[in-house]
Amino acid sequence: MGVSVVIPTKNGERYIKDLLESLRAQTVKPEIIVIDSSSRDKTPEIAKRYADVFVSIREEEFNHGLTRNLGVEISKGDIVVFFSQDALPENDKTLEVLIKPIEEGKVVLSYARHIPPPGTKPPEVFFRLFSYPPKSEIRSAEDIPKYGLKTFSNSNVCSAYLKSALLEIGGFRRVILSEDLLACAMLVLRGYKVMYNAEAKVFHAHDYPPFKLFQRYFSIGVFYAENPWLKKYGGRGDTLRFILEQMEYLSENAPFWIPYAILEDFLRVLGLIMGLNYRLIPKKFLGHLSGYKSYFLP
């Protein structure tokens, strides 16, 4: 099967060279497609040296789902892999391991484990360990009673899709974010199997300042407000378990970070609640609260 890698970029000069060099060194040789949202740094210059296809779009045209659909339309591969610009394969077999379950016909979606790189702040280290455990798992609709919404967990930071299956569900939707979770849900509910592939690893973590973290969770709230049908799959108690295990981890490994972690947890919950009720907020504030001004434009 042919493989295409799609990478949306914006001002990613700090990361993009390492990612593209790593992709060129993989044991699987993919077609590389970069879709850049009008970067103002050297991202386009660097990307053009490595990419097979380089596309530039206007900054306000970017959308997490629709921009990736553009990459799917351009791609030649039977398998389409998505990377975020700040992810880095752990080794030269990451891509090979990621796509293997799809090539074997076991699943139509495989997403990678996130490994926090050196220097990641302790609360974020725990977040990655909690969200991306060391054991792989294949999920299907039969797992919904057990896992609820978690059945649809997915991450386009590093994920591979059987293109025909992705096209069957109409590709990604125009959403503010979480296009990956929504696509996974649609695939699972259509009867396909998906895989959290812990053997395929990428270095990736976020270092959001407090307001940026709030914006992210506000946007997640908007996503769920616009997709209320997902509510019936939620309510498995992960938020409380996350906080309790986070406090235990920090108490043992980095106790001085506990006050900051509590602040982050507060901002997550506040952002999510406000996002869920975003229709009650004057429209002129939504772009600032979410960080995605163009999403709310007519």
N, C-alpha and C positions, 0 to 999 in steps of 0.2 A: 504493500500500500504506500502511495506517495504521502508525504507529510508536508504541511505548510504551517509556518509559525507566524502569527499575527501579533504585533506589538504596537499598541497605542502609545504615543509619546507626547510629552509637553515639558519643555525646559528640563530635559533629563540628561544633560551633559555630564553630570556627576556619575551617572550609572551606565549609560547606554553602551559605551565602548566595551566595558567588561562583559556585559550581557551578550552583545553581538559576537565578540571574540569567542566566548564560551559556546555559543550556539554553533559557530563555525567549526569548533573542535569536537563536537558531539560525534558519537559513533554512528548515529543516524544523521544523514545530511539533508536538512529540510530546505524548502523554499522559505525565504525570510521576507516578510512584508511588514513595513513600518508605515504607520499612519500617524502623521504628526499634526498636532493642533497649533500651528503657527508659533512654534517655539521662538523665543527671542535670544537663545543662546546658541551654542554650536551643535545642538542635537541634530539638525538636518544635515549639516556638513559631515558629521561622524557617521550618521545612519546611511547616507548615500554611498559610503565606502564599502559597506558590508551587505546591505540589503539587496535582494533581487528586485524588489518593487518598493518604491518610495512614493507615498501619496501625502500631499499637504492639504489640510482642510482649514477653514477659518475656525478660530477659537470658539466662537459661539455656536458652531455646528456640532461640536463634540457632544456625544451622548454615549453613556457606557454600553448600552445595547446596540444602538444603530450604527455606531462607528465600528464596532466589531462585526456587524453584519456586512459592512462594506468590505472588510478584510475577507470574510467568507466568500463574498461574490467574486473577489479578485483571485482567490486561492485556486491552485491547481490540484492540491492534494486530496486524497480520500479521507485523511484525518487532518483536522485543523486544531492546532495547539495555540493557546493564548498565554502570553506572558505579560506581566506588568513591567514597566521599565526599570523598577527598582528591585526586581527579583534576580537571583543569580543561581544557576544550576550548581549543585554540590560537587558534581564530578562529570566526566565526559559521557557517562551512561544514563544520565538523568532522563533524557528524552527517550532513549531506548526502553527504559524500564516503565516510563509513564505510558507509552502507547501499546506496550505488549499485551495487556488484557483486552484492548480493542482489537488488535490484530488477531488474537486468538478467538474472538467472537464471544467473549465472556460478558462484556459490557459495552455500552456506547459512549460512556463518559468516564474519564479517569482524572482525578485531581491530586496534586502533590502535597506532601507534608512540608510545612514551613519550619525552618530551623532559624532561631534568632541569631544573627551574626554577633561576633564579639563586640562588646561595648553597648549592647542593648540594655536599656534601663530595666531593672528587676520586675516592675509590674508588667511590662510588655513581654518579658521573657516568660512569665507565668501565663499570660494570655495565649502565647503561641503554644506552650506545652499543654495547656488545657484544651485548646481548640484543635490541635493537631497531634494526637497521641501516636505512640510508636507502632500500633497495630493496624494493619490494613483491614478494610471491611467492604464487602459488596452488599449493596442495599437494593431493595425492590419494594413494590407496593405492599408486599406481605409484612414488611418491617414497620409500617406506619403505626399499627397499634402499640408497638414497643417504643419507638423513637419519636413519634409525632413529627413535628416540624424538622427535627434534626435529620430525618430521613433525606431531606432535600439539601443538606449541607453541601457546599461546593465553593470553589474559589477560582476565579479567572486570573488570579495572580500567576498560577501555573496549572493549566487544565487542558485536556485533550478530548475532542469530540469526534465521533464518527459523523462526517459531514452530512451524509444522507439522512441520518436521524435528526440532526439539528435542523436541516431544511424541512423535514417532515413536520416539525412543530412550528414552522414559520420563522425560524431563527430567534434571535433575542428580541425582546419587546422594548419599546421606548419607556424606560423607567428612570428614576433619578439615580438609583444604583441598585445593587442586588440583582442585576440581570442574570447573574450566574445561578443564584438560588432559584429564581423563577424558572429558568430553563431546565434545571435539574428536576424541579417539581413536575413540570410538564412532561418530561421524558419518563419519569417514574410512573406517573399516573396514566401514561399511554402504554405501560406494560414493560418498559425497558429496565435493565439493570444498570446501576452506576457504581463507581468504586472510589473510595478514599484510598489512595495508593501511597501508603506510608514508606514504601521502599524508594519511591521517586521523591527526591528531596531538593528543595531550593532554600537558599539563604534569603530570608525576608522578614522584616519587622517594620513597624511604624514608630515614629518618634513625634507624635502629634503634640503640639502645645495644647493647653487646656481648651481654648475656644475652638480650635480645629477639631478636637475630639467631640466637643458638643455638636459642632456642625455635622460631623459624620453620623452621629446617632439621631440628630434631628432628621437627617435625610433618610435614615433607616425607618424612622417613624412615618415619614411621608410615604415611603414605599409600602408599608403595611396598611396605611390608611387608604391607599389607592388599590390595594389588592386584598380586600377584607375577607375573601374566600379562604385565605390561608389561616385565618384565626382558628378554624376548627381543628387544625393540626398542631396547635401550640399548647402551652400550659404544662410543660413537663418538669418545671422546677429548676431549670438549669441556672437561672439568675442567682438564686439563693445558694446553690451548690458552688457556683463560681466564686461568690464572695467569701464563703466559708473556707474553701480550699485556697483561695488567694491569700487570706489572712494567715492561714497555717503555713503556706509556703514562704511568705515574707517574714513571718516571725522566726522561722528557722534560718533563712538565708540573707535577708536584708531588712531588719526591723525598722531602720530609719526611713524606709520608703513607705511605711504603712500610712502615715497621714496623706502623702501624695496619692497613694492608691485609693484611699477613701474619697478624696476629691474627684479623682477620675470616675469612680463608680457613681458618685452623685451626678456628675455631668452626663454620664451615659444615660442614667435613668431620666434626668430632667430633659435631655435632648429627645429621648424616645417619646416621652409623654407629650411634649410640645409638638413634635412631628406628627404624632398620631392625631393631634387636634389642629393641624396646620390650617384647616379651612376657616378656623375662627380668628386667624391672625391676618391683619391687613396685608394685602398682596405685596405692597412695596417693601415689606420687611423680609419676605421669604427668601429672596436671593442672598441676603446677608446672613440669615440664620442657617441656611443650608450650604452656602458656598457655591451654589449652582444657579446663578442668576438667569441664565438663558433658558433653563428648564421651565421657568414659570412665565416666559414670554409667550404671547399669542402665537 
